[in-house]
Amino acid sequence: MSEEAGGRTLLITGVGSGLGAAFARAALAAGHQVVGTVRSEAGAAAFTAATGAPALVLDLNDVAAMPGIVAQAEALAGPIDILINNAGFGHEGSLEESPLDALRRQLDVNVVGPVALMQAVLHGMRARQRGHIVNITSMAGSTGLTGVSFYCGAKFALEGISEALGKEVRPLGIMVTAFAPGQFRTDWAGRSLERSPRTIADYDPIMDPQRAFRLARSGKQPGDPDKAAALLMQLIATANPPSRVFAGPDALALASQKLKRVQAEISAWEEAGRATDF
């Protein structure tokens, strides 16, 4: 595995806490320059006070602001070599019980916002014929999980966009990786998780254990954010990065199980599926 030298400029969204904060700390410790984004002026001041690195206020719903954010970041730290699309939030609720507005919020923040930021950095990366975009997805981005269908849909979308974009821009010297964490000790299951109210008793035996599990696990997840950050640093130092990386034994296990199920279903239905041409 060949590696590139350090000292590059990273734009990392959602550095106020959790994985984003760990990513920023690790990048700075590795000798990179970091510009972070947070949701408030107070958060920006706190990040700068803690790390010495600049932070910009970004609302992922404000797609018109993305080119300006990239311009500000490059004015502060130089051309963006690596974009880490980390900011986002979760949603829990059965599909039938969840309002469509909750789905729209998931897609706007977890898909449309990151895509707009990708568009904003691609012009410069394409001109320089180099760059790396890392989209933080989830183990829920490749395996459907009970009770988080809207979140899965958003993360599946971001994974698909990442894979397709990678094929578009790799010939231009730009790499794209979907980085899929499992359960890490962050606020995802706490303040970063929107929960739809329970209203349909038929879902009680399905949803109640899932909700109880997530509430009990919040703050006790097995994954260490600093170790996820170390994996990310290894990834961005690789000259030929993969299109997808899974972080955590749980994410790896789910992905492996999914591949086996899909292969079994392909085999079971292969003959019928092939008999569809003229």
N, C-alpha and C positions, 0 to 999 in steps of 0.2 A: 504494500500500500504506500504509494508515494504521497508526500505531503508538501503543501506550499508554505511559504514563510508567513509569519504573523504580521501584525501591523496594518491590518485592513480596517476599513470603516464599515460599521454595522449600524443599520437602522432597525431597532427592535421595538415592536409595539407592546403595550401592556406591561411596562417595567415596574409598576407600582408595587407588585406583590407576586407571590407564587413563582411559577416557572419563569416568567419574564424577568423578575428581579434576579433570579438565580442565573439566567442566561447573561444578563448584563454584568453581573459580578465576575463570572467566569471569563467573559470576553475581555474585560478590562484587565484582569489578572494575567491573561495570555498576551497582553500588549497591544490589543486592538483598540481602536477608537470607537466609542459608542455614542449614538444619539438615541435616546429613548422617547417613547410617547406614553402619556398618561391622560387621565380624563379631567384633571383639574389643575389650576395654578398651584394650589397647595401641594398636590401630589408631585408636580414638577419640582417645586422648591425642595421638598423632602428628598426626592431622588438625587438631586444635585448636591444637597448637603451631605448625603450618605456616601456618594460615589465620586463626586467631583466632575461627573459627566453631565452634559446638558440634556434637558428633557423638553419636549414640546407638547402642548395640549392638543389632543386629537379626539374628536368624536367620530367613530367609525361610520355613523350614519351620514356624515357630511362628506359625501364623495367629491363634491366640488372643491373641498379643501386639500385634497391629496397632492396635487401638483405643487401647491404652496408649501406643504409640509416637507416634501422632498427638497424643494429649493432652499428652505430654511435649514434643513439638516445638512445639505451640501455646503451652504455658506458657513456653517459652524465647524464642519469636520472634513470637508472635501467630498469628492465623488463617492456615492454609495456603492461599495463592493458587494455587500451582502444585506439582503432584506430578510428579517425574521418576522413573519406575520404570526404573532403570538396572541394578541388580544382577542377576547371573545367571552362568551358566557354559555351556560348550559340551560336546558329546559327539561323538566320531568313532568310527565302526565300521559295517560293513555291518549291515543289519537282521538277517540270519540269524545273524550271529556275536555280536550284542549281547544281553545278558541283559535281561529285562523290568524288573528292578530299576533298570537304567540309564534306561529310559524313565520310570519312576515318579519318579526323582530329577529328570529334566529337567522333567517336568510340575509337580512340587511347587515347584521353585525358580523356574522361568521362567514359569509360568502361575498356579498356585494362589496363591503368595505375593503376586505383584503384584496379582492380583484382590482378595485380602483387604485389601491396603493401599488399593486404589481404594474398596472398600466403606467403609473407615474414614474416608476424607477426604470422601466424597460427602455425608454428612449435613450437615457444615458448609458445604460449597460450595453445596449445594441451599438451605440456609437463607439464605445470602448472595446467592443467584442469580448467582453468578459463580465462575469457577475454570477451570483448565486442567490436564488430565492428559496427560502425554507419556510414552508407553510406548516404551522403546528396544527395538526388535525387531531386524531384521537383513535383509540382502539375501536370507538364507536363509528369510525369513518370507513371501516371495512367489514364490520360485523354488526348486524342489527341487534340491539339490546332491548330487552323488555322495559317499557315505560319511558323510553327517551326517543321516541320515533322522530320527533321534530329535530332534535339535536343530531341524531344519526343522519337524517336527511341532509342537514347542513354540512356535516363533516364528510359524508359521502360525496356531496357536490364539490367540496373543496379538494378532496382527493382526486376526483375525476378531472377537474380543471388543472390541477397540478401535473397530472400525468400527461394530459394533452398538451399543455403549455410546454412541458419539457421537450416534447417531440418537435414543437415549433421552433424553439429557440436554441436548442443544443447545437445545431449547425452554426449558430451565430456566436458560440463561445459562452453561452449562458446556461447554467445548470439550475434545475428545479428539483427540490426534494420535499416530499410529504413526510413529516416527522410525527409519528403517531404514538403518543404516550398512553400508558395504562393509568392506573390509580396512583397519583402522586399526592404528597401531603401539601395540598394547597387549599384555597378557599372555594374550589369548584363546587363541592357539595354543600357549601355554606352560602355566603353572600353572593357568590357568582352563579347560583343556580335558581332559576325561576321555576316555581312549582304551580301547576294548575290545580285548582280545588277538585277534590273528589266528589262526584255527584251520582255515580251509577253503581249500585250495589253489586251488580254482576261482576264488576272488576275487583271487588274487595280481595278475593283470594289470590288475584294476580298482582295487583298493584300495591296492596298494603305491605306485604313482605319486602318488596323492592324498595319502597319508600323508607321503611324502618331500617333496612340494611344501609342505605345511603346516609341516613341521619346518624346511625351509630358509627359508621366508618369515617364520617367527616372529622378531619383532624387526626385520624389514626391510619390513614392510607399507608400502604407499605413502601411506596416509592419515595426516594430521596431526591428533592429538586436539584440539589447540587450535583448528584450523580447523573441526572438527566442533562444538566448543563455540561458536564464533562464529556458526555456522549456527543452533544451538539458541537463542542469544540473539536472533537475528533472528526466529526462529519465535515465541518467547514474547512478543516485543514487538509482534506483529501482531494487530490487533483481530479479524480474521476468519481464524484459522489454518486450514490445510488438514487433512484427515483423515489424510494420509500425506505424508511427506517422505523422499526417498532422499538419502543422504549419500555422496558419492564417485562418481567416474566408473564404477567397476566395478559398483556397485549400480544406477546409472542405466542402464547398458548391459544388465545382466541383466533389469531390469524391462521395458525397451523390447522386448528380444527375446522375453520371455515374452508380452507383449501381442500381438505379431505372430503368434506360434505359436498362441495361443488363438483369435485372430480367424480364422486360416486353418482351424483345426479346426472352429470354429463354422460357417464357410461350407461346408466339405466335408460336414458332417453335418447341416446345417440342415434340408434337406428331410425326411430321415428322422426327425429330432427333432421336427419339427412334426406328423408323422403319427401322433401318439400319443393324441390326444383321442378321446372317444366320437364 
